[in-house]
Amino acid sequence: MTDADACTIRFVRPSQYADWLRSYELRVNGTSVGKLARNDALEITVPAGACTIEASIDWGRSHPLIVRTAPGETVEIEVKNRWGAWAALWAISFGRNSYLVLTKVERKANGSGLAD
């Protein structure tokens, strides 16, 4: 893979109370690419094109997120706990396949909140 064929995926995790002592495992196309701690960020370089992103922690996981990227592009993905600390019993019994949520963060072009 050359730099001309690559893109960057930047994972960010907000500072939530739920799971604050544990890291989330990140996978791209089924391959582990690292762990993400609370209030942390992780950047990886992958081949441009379509890729499937997943996150997990112990028994909980996210639904897969398919992202299409172009060469040289940086895509930001927010990884967070969907249920929070108060709904833990529901999450571990019925919500284990949607315990985490992956969201593609849309970047604003001019910093004012409006795209150019």
C-alpha positions as CSV (number, residue, x, y, z in Angstrom):
1,M,0.0,0.0,0.0
2,T,1.4,3.4,-1.0
3,D,0.6,6.7,0.6
4,A,-1.4,7.6,-2.6
5,D,-3.7,4.6,-2.0
6,A,-4.2,5.1,1.7
7,C,-6.6,6.9,4.0
8,T,-6.7,7.7,7.7
9,I,-9.3,6.6,10.1
10,R,-9.4,8.5,13.4
11,F,-11.3,6.9,16.3
12,V,-12.4,9.1,19.2
13,R,-14.0,8.1,22.4
14,P,-15.8,10.7,24.6
15,S,-15.5,10.8,28.4
16,Q,-18.5,8.8,29.5
17,Y,-18.9,7.3,33.0
18,A,-19.9,3.9,31.6
19,D,-16.8,1.7,30.9
20,W,-14.5,4.3,32.2
21,L,-11.9,1.8,33.4
22,R,-12.0,-0.4,30.3
23,S,-10.8,0.0,26.7
24,Y,-12.8,-0.7,23.5
25,E,-11.3,-3.2,21.0
26,L,-11.4,-1.9,17.5
27,R,-11.4,-4.0,14.3
28,V,-11.3,-3.0,10.6
29,N,-12.2,-5.6,8.1
30,G,-12.1,-8.2,10.9
31,T,-8.5,-7.4,12.0
32,S,-7.8,-5.9,15.4
33,V,-6.2,-2.4,14.9
34,G,-6.0,-1.3,18.6
35,K,-7.7,-0.4,21.8
36,L,-9.4,2.9,22.7
37,A,-9.4,4.2,26.3
38,R,-11.8,6.7,27.8
39,N,-11.4,10.2,26.4
40,D,-8.8,9.0,23.9
41,A,-8.1,9.0,20.1
42,L,-6.4,6.5,17.8
43,E,-5.4,7.1,14.2
44,I,-4.7,4.3,11.8
45,T,-3.8,4.1,8.1
46,V,-5.7,1.7,5.9
47,P,-6.2,1.2,2.1
48,A,-8.8,3.6,0.6
49,G,-12.1,2.1,-0.4
50,A,-14.9,0.4,1.6
51,C,-14.1,-1.0,5.0
52,T,-16.1,-2.5,7.8
53,I,-15.5,-1.1,11.3
54,E,-16.5,-2.9,14.5
55,A,-15.9,-2.3,18.2
56,S,-16.3,-4.5,21.3
57,I,-15.7,-4.7,25.0
58,D,-15.9,-8.1,26.8
59,W,-19.3,-9.5,25.7
60,G,-20.7,-6.2,24.3
61,R,-20.2,-5.1,20.7
62,S,-21.3,-2.6,18.1
63,H,-23.2,-3.1,14.9
64,P,-20.8,-3.1,11.9
65,L,-20.3,0.3,10.3
66,I,-19.3,0.4,6.6
67,V,-17.3,3.4,5.6
68,R,-16.2,4.3,2.1
69,T,-13.0,6.4,1.9
70,A,-11.0,8.1,-0.8
71,P,-7.2,8.2,-1.0
72,G,-5.8,10.9,1.3
73,E,-9.1,11.3,3.2
74,T,-9.3,11.3,7.0
75,V,-12.5,9.9,8.4
76,E,-13.4,10.3,12.1
77,I,-15.4,7.7,13.9
78,E,-16.9,8.2,17.4
79,V,-17.1,5.1,19.5
80,K,-19.3,5.3,22.6
81,N,-21.5,3.3,25.0
82,R,-25.1,3.4,23.8
83,W,-26.7,2.5,27.1
84,G,-24.8,4.3,29.8
85,A,-24.2,3.1,33.4
86,W,-27.8,3.2,34.5
87,A,-29.1,0.8,31.9
88,A,-26.4,-1.8,32.5
89,L,-28.7,-4.7,33.3
90,W,-30.7,-4.2,30.1
91,A,-27.5,-3.8,28.1
92,I,-25.9,-7.0,29.3
93,S,-29.0,-9.1,28.7
94,F,-30.8,-7.7,25.6
95,G,-28.5,-5.1,24.2
96,R,-25.2,-6.9,23.9
97,N,-25.1,-6.6,20.1
98,S,-25.7,-2.9,20.3
99,Y,-23.8,-2.1,23.5
100,L,-21.5,0.2,21.6
101,V,-22.4,2.6,18.8
102,L,-20.1,3.8,16.0
103,T,-20.9,7.1,14.4
104,K,-19.1,8.8,11.5
105,V,-18.4,12.4,12.5
106,E,-19.2,14.8,9.7
107,R,-16.5,17.5,9.6
108,K,-17.4,21.1,9.2
109,A,-15.3,22.8,6.4
110,N,-15.0,26.4,7.7
111,G,-15.1,26.0,11.5
112,S,-18.4,27.9,11.8
113,G,-20.6,24.9,11.8
114,L,-21.5,25.4,8.1
115,A,-20.0,23.5,5.3
116,D,-18.4,25.5,2.5
